[in-house]
Amino acid sequence: MKRILNKIHRTVAVLIIVMGIAFIILWALGIVTVVRGRGNSMEPNLSAGEMYLQVKTKPEKIKRGDIVGAILEDGTRVTKRVIGLPREKVLIGHSIIWVDEDWIEEPYLEYPGWNDFGDYDIELTLKDGEFYLMGDNRRGGTWCGIVTGEQIFGKVFGK
């Protein structure tokens, strides 16, 4: 029995070392980035000070509902949720989001009816390569807007 436990411990130790080395290689290549959350724009799903991983992702692999990191034109880094995909028509009004005339459910939001403080009407059609991003804390008045696939540097992973 002791022999089996020793073998299990060795196997687990080797796996941990291999995973650590793999992570270091992925980090050194820029494929994985460790990010510390700032601000409250993604609460309650991501909080200020919380650490999470972002994995480099090709724009064509991004789906609605993914949380992504992007670099805005002024150099600001943001972490937001993907609402609209390339070539989609996005309409936002009275706390509801429609994409190509289909209502989008958002089970990740803490407060349904997030737009109780007035109109927030947006109507736009995204071009090829454009994504519409929003924070999850819609009551916080956080940045939302259009970014290109080139501005997106990764999907949040490990949260």
Contacts in CASP RR format, 6 or more apart in sequence:
PFRMAT RR
TARGET T0000
AUTHOR 0000-0000-0000
METHOD contacts of the structure
MODEL  1
MKRILNKIHRTVAVLIIVMGIAFIILWALGIVTVVRGRGNSMEPNLSAGE
MYLQVKTKPEKIKRGDIVGAILEDGTRVTKRVIGLPREKVLIGHSIIWVD
EDWIEEPYLEYPGWNDFGDYDIELTLKDGEFYLMGDNRRGGTWCGIVTGE
QIFGKVFGK
23 32 0 8 1.000
26 32 0 8 1.000
27 33 0 8 1.000
27 34 0 8 1.000
30 56 0 8 1.000
31 55 0 8 1.000
31 56 0 8 1.000
32 53 0 8 1.000
32 54 0 8 1.000
32 55 0 8 1.000
32 56 0 8 1.000
32 157 0 8 1.000
33 53 0 8 1.000
33 54 0 8 1.000
33 56 0 8 1.000
33 153 0 8 1.000
33 154 0 8 1.000
34 51 0 8 1.000
34 52 0 8 1.000
34 53 0 8 1.000
35 51 0 8 1.000
35 52 0 8 1.000
35 53 0 8 1.000
35 54 0 8 1.000
35 69 0 8 1.000
35 79 0 8 1.000
35 156 0 8 1.000
36 49 0 8 1.000
36 50 0 8 1.000
36 51 0 8 1.000
37 46 0 8 1.000
37 47 0 8 1.000
37 48 0 8 1.000
37 49 0 8 1.000
37 50 0 8 1.000
37 51 0 8 1.000
37 52 0 8 1.000
37 79 0 8 1.000
38 48 0 8 1.000
38 49 0 8 1.000
39 48 0 8 1.000
40 47 0 8 1.000
40 48 0 8 1.000
40 137 0 8 1.000
40 140 0 8 1.000
40 142 0 8 1.000
41 78 0 8 1.000
41 79 0 8 1.000
41 80 0 8 1.000
41 135 0 8 1.000
41 136 0 8 1.000
41 137 0 8 1.000
41 140 0 8 1.000
41 141 0 8 1.000
41 142 0 8 1.000
41 143 0 8 1.000
42 67 0 8 1.000
42 79 0 8 1.000
42 80 0 8 1.000
42 81 0 8 1.000
42 135 0 8 1.000
42 136 0 8 1.000
42 137 0 8 1.000
43 110 0 8 1.000
43 136 0 8 1.000
43 137 0 8 1.000
44 110 0 8 1.000
44 136 0 8 1.000
44 137 0 8 1.000
45 67 0 8 1.000
45 108 0 8 1.000
45 136 0 8 1.000
45 159 0 8 1.000
46 52 0 8 1.000
46 67 0 8 1.000
46 79 0 8 1.000
46 136 0 8 1.000
46 156 0 8 1.000
46 159 0 8 1.000
52 156 0 8 1.000
52 157 0 8 1.000
52 158 0 8 1.000
52 159 0 8 1.000
53 156 0 8 1.000
53 157 0 8 1.000
53 158 0 8 1.000
53 159 0 8 1.000
54 68 0 8 1.000
54 69 0 8 1.000
54 79 0 8 1.000
54 153 0 8 1.000
54 154 0 8 1.000
54 155 0 8 1.000
54 156 0 8 1.000
54 157 0 8 1.000
55 154 0 8 1.000
55 155 0 8 1.000
55 157 0 8 1.000
56 153 0 8 1.000
56 154 0 8 1.000
57 68 0 8 1.000
57 152 0 8 1.000
57 154 0 8 1.000
57 155 0 8 1.000
59 129 0 8 1.000
59 131 0 8 1.000
59 149 0 8 1.000
59 150 0 8 1.000
59 152 0 8 1.000
61 155 0 8 1.000
62 68 0 8 1.000
62 82 0 8 1.000
62 85 0 8 1.000
62 131 0 8 1.000
62 149 0 8 1.000
62 152 0 8 1.000
62 155 0 8 1.000
63 82 0 8 1.000
63 85 0 8 1.000
64 82 0 8 1.000
64 83 0 8 1.000
64 84 0 8 1.000
64 85 0 8 1.000
64 99 0 8 1.000
64 104 0 8 1.000
65 81 0 8 1.000
65 82 0 8 1.000
65 83 0 8 1.000
65 108 0 8 1.000
66 81 0 8 1.000
66 82 0 8 1.000
66 155 0 8 1.000
66 156 0 8 1.000
67 79 0 8 1.000
67 80 0 8 1.000
67 81 0 8 1.000
67 82 0 8 1.000
67 155 0 8 1.000
67 156 0 8 1.000
67 159 0 8 1.000
68 79 0 8 1.000
68 80 0 8 1.000
68 81 0 8 1.000
68 82 0 8 1.000
68 131 0 8 1.000
68 133 0 8 1.000
68 152 0 8 1.000
68 153 0 8 1.000
68 154 0 8 1.000
68 155 0 8 1.000
68 156 0 8 1.000
69 77 0 8 1.000
69 78 0 8 1.000
69 79 0 8 1.000
69 80 0 8 1.000
69 152 0 8 1.000
69 153 0 8 1.000
69 154 0 8 1.000
69 155 0 8 1.000
69 156 0 8 1.000
70 77 0 8 1.000
70 78 0 8 1.000
70 79 0 8 1.000
70 80 0 8 1.000
70 133 0 8 1.000
70 147 0 8 1.000
70 151 0 8 1.000
70 152 0 8 1.000
70 153 0 8 1.000
71 77 0 8 1.000
71 78 0 8 1.000
71 151 0 8 1.000
71 153 0 8 1.000
72 78 0 8 1.000
72 143 0 8 1.000
72 147 0 8 1.000
72 151 0 8 1.000
73 151 0 8 1.000
78 133 0 8 1.000
78 143 0 8 1.000
79 156 0 8 1.000
80 133 0 8 1.000
80 134 0 8 1.000
80 135 0 8 1.000
80 143 0 8 1.000
80 144 0 8 1.000
81 108 0 8 1.000
81 133 0 8 1.000
81 134 0 8 1.000
81 135 0 8 1.000
81 136 0 8 1.000
82 131 0 8 1.000
82 132 0 8 1.000
82 133 0 8 1.000
83 90 0 8 1.000
83 97 0 8 1.000
83 99 0 8 1.000
83 104 0 8 1.000
83 132 0 8 1.000
83 133 0 8 1.000
83 134 0 8 1.000
83 144 0 8 1.000
84 90 0 8 1.000
84 99 0 8 1.000
84 126 0 8 1.000
84 131 0 8 1.000
84 132 0 8 1.000
85 99 0 8 1.000
85 126 0 8 1.000
85 131 0 8 1.000
86 126 0 8 1.000
86 127 0 8 1.000
86 128 0 8 1.000
86 129 0 8 1.000
86 130 0 8 1.000
86 131 0 8 1.000
87 125 0 8 1.000
87 126 0 8 1.000
87 127 0 8 1.000
87 128 0 8 1.000
88 99 0 8 1.000
88 100 0 8 1.000
88 125 0 8 1.000
88 126 0 8 1.000
88 132 0 8 1.000
89 99 0 8 1.000
89 100 0 8 1.000
89 101 0 8 1.000
89 123 0 8 1.000
89 124 0 8 1.000
89 125 0 8 1.000
89 126 0 8 1.000
90 97 0 8 1.000
90 98 0 8 1.000
90 99 0 8 1.000
90 122 0 8 1.000
90 123 0 8 1.000
90 124 0 8 1.000
90 125 0 8 1.000
90 126 0 8 1.000
90 132 0 8 1.000
91 97 0 8 1.000
91 98 0 8 1.000
91 99 0 8 1.000
91 101 0 8 1.000
91 122 0 8 1.000
91 123 0 8 1.000
92 98 0 8 1.000
92 120 0 8 1.000
92 121 0 8 1.000
92 122 0 8 1.000
92 123 0 8 1.000
93 115 0 8 1.000
93 119 0 8 1.000
93 120 0 8 1.000
93 121 0 8 1.000
93 122 0 8 1.000
94 115 0 8 1.000
94 119 0 8 1.000
95 112 0 8 1.000
95 113 0 8 1.000
95 114 0 8 1.000
95 115 0 8 1.000
95 116 0 8 1.000
95 138 0 8 1.000
96 103 0 8 1.000
97 103 0 8 1.000
97 104 0 8 1.000
97 106 0 8 1.000
98 104 0 8 1.000
108 136 0 8 1.000
109 136 0 8 1.000
109 138 0 8 1.000
110 136 0 8 1.000
110 137 0 8 1.000
111 138 0 8 1.000
111 139 0 8 1.000
114 138 0 8 1.000
114 139 0 8 1.000
115 138 0 8 1.000
117 139 0 8 1.000
124 132 0 8 1.000
124 146 0 8 1.000
126 132 0 8 1.000
126 146 0 8 1.000
129 148 0 8 1.000
129 149 0 8 1.000
130 146 0 8 1.000
130 147 0 8 1.000
130 148 0 8 1.000
130 149 0 8 1.000
131 146 0 8 1.000
131 147 0 8 1.000
131 148 0 8 1.000
131 149 0 8 1.000
131 152 0 8 1.000
132 144 0 8 1.000
132 145 0 8 1.000
132 146 0 8 1.000
133 144 0 8 1.000
133 145 0 8 1.000
133 146 0 8 1.000
133 147 0 8 1.000
134 142 0 8 1.000
134 144 0 8 1.000
134 145 0 8 1.000
135 142 0 8 1.000
135 143 0 8 1.000
135 144 0 8 1.000
END
